[in-house]
Amino acid sequence: MEERYEPLKEPWTCFVIEFPTYAKQLIQGREESQRILFYCPRAETNTTELCLALFGSQILMHRMQDGESTEAIAAASLVFVYAADSPDALRAGLVGPTTMAGAPMLVARKTNVVKAARMVTEFLNAANAAQPGSAHPMGEKPSGAMLDAGPHSIPGDEDLWSENLPEITLVDEQGATIHASHTLQDYRAEYACRFVLAHFHENINRDKMAETVNLSPGYFSNLFRQEVGMSFSDYLIQVRVENAKSLLRRFDLSVDAISKRCGFHSLAHFSRTFKDRCGMSPLKFRKSPHAMA
């Protein structure tokens, strides 16, 4: 079956991404790096950072220009589509415009793009394992992570916050009220927020979160503050405090039990943090009219 590629029309941008560190493949008698096609909306402004975050720093990227020859992408073994917020509406339109014989297509959203990126690396690793010490010939597509041809809409992460981001506010040391943005542009910052909202009771810290989205701790801190408007630590603590407020309205739970449910290391740590953020102790808050609001 002859491979055929037709570039998608607006509003998509297409990149050819090569993975030089993986085993080579034979293309018309030449050894070449494994490669995938990466589609993202043209409105996406940080495509380079996005690709580096998803697939690591040891990749080569080439942006396809309108009318450019498609010979360079003939052997791409996977199509990765970052469909942002509307994968369901886009999926039907992706089937016809893009045809690559035997090439699976992954359609990812913001809430599952980390999972989808891991599927890409698993796919490439599986291709390596299928051909140990040798390249696979032209026309022979690797089975990868058991993905068949056609579009695959990745299920959302069930352990991520799926609703709209809530209003998170705090009062800083100067008495100014800071509102966390809930319309974020960078998927990594949004992923971190959704992860915190679902896992605030667990042992979360900046370094672990940065590793999850493939960023250095320093870069992640700057990105999160720029996107959200407050530090990752402040966001995490405030989410824990807001959930503690809700639980303090329940009189079947002790203050100590609530502190553990909200991820605080100890009752003393919880009491001190709560008083700093709310101006009163958890027990006093429970007895106040605030608890009935």
Order of alpha helices (4+ residues) and beta strands (2+ residues): beta-beta-beta-beta-alpha-beta-beta-alpha-beta-alpha-beta-beta-beta-alpha-alpha-alpha-alpha-alpha-alpha-alpha
